[in-house]
Amino acid sequence: MGRNPAENKKSWQQSIKAPLTFSFVMALIAGIVAMISATGGSDNPLRFDVGLVAFGVAFVACLLVISVMTMASKDNPEDLGTGSGINRSSKNPDKNSGK
C-alpha cells in the first residue's frame, strides 16, 4: 500500500522551515535597519530600495551560512568513547592502561 505522509514527516530540526524562518527574521531586521539608517533624517522619505537590497543580501547570506554549517557538522562515531584511543577509556583518563 501507499506510504502515510504523517510517517515521512521530518522533525523541526531536519526540515527547511527553521533555516528559512531564521533567515527571514534576520533579513527583516537588516532591511528595516538599512531602510531607516539610509534615510538621513526625519525630513527625507524612507529608502525602500536600500532596505530591499539589504533584505535580499542578508537573506541569502544567512541561508548560505546555515547551509554550510549544516553540511560541515557530522555526528561522532559510536566507538569514539569506548576506549579505542590512547587512554583506552574516557571514563578513567588518569589510570595507566597496561602499565
CYANA upper distance limits for C-alpha pairs under 8 A (distance plus 0.5 A):
  3 ARG  CA      7 GLU  CA      8.05
  3 ARG  CA      8 ASN  CA      8.39
  4 ASN  CA      8 ASN  CA      7.46
  5 PRO  CA      9 LYS  CA      6.88
 10 LYS  CA     14 GLN  CA      6.37
 10 LYS  CA     15 SER  CA      6.41
 11 SER  CA     15 SER  CA      6.72
 12 TRP  CA     17 LYS  CA      7.71
 12 TRP  CA     18 ALA  CA      7.32
 13 GLN  CA     18 ALA  CA      7.51
 16 ILE  CA     20 LEU  CA      6.76
 17 LYS  CA     21 THR  CA      6.43
 18 ALA  CA     22 PHE  CA      6.58
 19 PRO  CA     23 SER  CA      6.47
 19 PRO  CA     63 LEU  CA      7.17
 19 PRO  CA     66 ILE  CA      7.26
 20 LEU  CA     24 PHE  CA      6.46
 20 LEU  CA     63 LEU  CA      7.66
 21 THR  CA     25 VAL  CA      6.70
 22 PHE  CA     26 MET  CA      6.71
 22 PHE  CA     62 CYS  CA      8.46
 23 SER  CA     27 ALA  CA      6.44
 23 SER  CA     58 ALA  CA      7.99
 23 SER  CA     59 PHE  CA      5.67
 23 SER  CA     60 VAL  CA      8.24
 23 SER  CA     62 CYS  CA      5.76
 23 SER  CA     63 LEU  CA      6.53
 24 PHE  CA     28 LEU  CA      6.48
 24 PHE  CA     59 PHE  CA      6.55
 25 VAL  CA     29 ILE  CA      6.77
 26 MET  CA     30 ALA  CA      6.70
 26 MET  CA     58 ALA  CA      7.38
 26 MET  CA     59 PHE  CA      7.54
 26 MET  CA     62 CYS  CA      8.08
 27 ALA  CA     31 GLY  CA      6.43
 27 ALA  CA     54 ALA  CA      7.77
 27 ALA  CA     55 PHE  CA      5.10
 27 ALA  CA     56 GLY  CA      7.43
 27 ALA  CA     57 VAL  CA      8.18
 27 ALA  CA     58 ALA  CA      5.31
 27 ALA  CA     59 PHE  CA      5.36
 27 ALA  CA     62 CYS  CA      8.47
 28 LEU  CA     32 ILE  CA      6.64
 28 LEU  CA     55 PHE  CA      6.46
 29 ILE  CA     33 VAL  CA      6.61
 29 ILE  CA     55 PHE  CA      8.44
 30 ALA  CA     34 ALA  CA      6.51
 30 ALA  CA     51 GLY  CA      8.11
 30 ALA  CA     54 ALA  CA      6.59
 30 ALA  CA     55 PHE  CA      6.46
 30 ALA  CA     58 ALA  CA      7.13
 31 GLY  CA     35 MET  CA      6.44
 31 GLY  CA     50 VAL  CA      8.12
 31 GLY  CA     51 GLY  CA      4.75
 31 GLY  CA     52 LEU  CA      6.53
 31 GLY  CA     53 VAL  CA      7.95
 31 GLY  CA     54 ALA  CA      5.51
 31 GLY  CA     55 PHE  CA      4.90
 32 ILE  CA     36 ILE  CA      6.64
 32 ILE  CA     51 GLY  CA      6.58
 33 VAL  CA     37 SER  CA      6.43
 33 VAL  CA     51 GLY  CA      8.08
 34 ALA  CA     38 ALA  CA      6.27
 34 ALA  CA     50 VAL  CA      6.93
 34 ALA  CA     51 GLY  CA      5.73
 34 ALA  CA     54 ALA  CA      6.98
 35 MET  CA     39 THR  CA      7.02
 35 MET  CA     46 LEU  CA      6.71
 35 MET  CA     47 ARG  CA      5.63
 35 MET  CA     48 PHE  CA      6.35
 35 MET  CA     49 ASP  CA      8.25
 35 MET  CA     50 VAL  CA      6.30
 35 MET  CA     51 GLY  CA      4.74
 35 MET  CA     52 LEU  CA      8.46
 36 ILE  CA     40 GLY  CA      8.42
 36 ILE  CA     46 LEU  CA      6.87
 36 ILE  CA     47 ARG  CA      7.66
 36 ILE  CA     51 GLY  CA      8.48
 38 ALA  CA     46 LEU  CA      8.19
 38 ALA  CA     47 ARG  CA      6.79
 38 ALA  CA     50 VAL  CA      7.64
 39 THR  CA     44 ASN  CA      6.47
 39 THR  CA     45 PRO  CA      6.85
 39 THR  CA     46 LEU  CA      5.78
 39 THR  CA     47 ARG  CA      6.16
 40 GLY  CA     44 ASN  CA      7.11
 47 ARG  CA     51 GLY  CA      6.93
 48 PHE  CA     52 LEU  CA      6.54
 49 ASP  CA     53 VAL  CA      6.76
 50 VAL  CA     54 ALA  CA      6.62
 51 GLY  CA     55 PHE  CA      6.52
 52 LEU  CA     56 GLY  CA      6.68
 53 VAL  CA     57 VAL  CA      6.67
 54 ALA  CA     58 ALA  CA      6.45
 55 PHE  CA     59 PHE  CA      6.51
 56 GLY  CA     60 VAL  CA      6.71
 57 VAL  CA     61 ALA  CA      6.50
 58 ALA  CA     62 CYS  CA      6.46
 59 PHE  CA     63 LEU  CA      6.76
 60 VAL  CA     64 LEU  CA      6.57
 61 ALA  CA     65 VAL  CA      6.69
 62 CYS  CA     66 ILE  CA      6.59
 63 LEU  CA     67 SER  CA      6.52
 64 LEU  CA     68 VAL  CA      6.66
 65 VAL  CA     69 MET  CA      6.62
 66 ILE  CA     70 THR  CA      6.54
 67 SER  CA     71 MET  CA      6.65
 68 VAL  CA     72 ALA  CA      6.57
 69 MET  CA     73 SER  CA      6.77
 76 ASN  CA     80 LEU  CA      7.41
 79 ASP  CA     83 GLY  CA      8.22
 79 ASP  CA     84 SER  CA      7.62
 80 LEU  CA     84 SER  CA      7.36
 81 GLY  CA     89 SER  CA      7.36
 81 GLY  CA     90 SER  CA      6.47
 82 THR  CA     88 ARG  CA      7.91
 82 THR  CA     89 SER  CA      6.62
 82 THR  CA     90 SER  CA      7.81
 83 GLY  CA     87 ASN  CA      7.23
 83 GLY  CA     88 ARG  CA      4.22
 83 GLY  CA     89 SER  CA      4.51
 83 GLY  CA     90 SER  CA      6.97
 84 SER  CA     88 ARG  CA      6.08
 84 SER  CA     89 SER  CA      7.99
 85 GLY  CA     89 SER  CA      8.12
 87 ASN  CA     92 ASN  CA      8.31
 87 ASN  CA     93 PRO  CA      6.09
 87 ASN  CA     95 LYS  CA      8.47
 87 ASN  CA     96 ASN  CA      8.00
 87 ASN  CA     97 SER  CA      7.33
 88 ARG  CA     93 PRO  CA      8.31
 88 ARG  CA     97 SER  CA      7.18
 89 SER  CA     93 PRO  CA      6.82
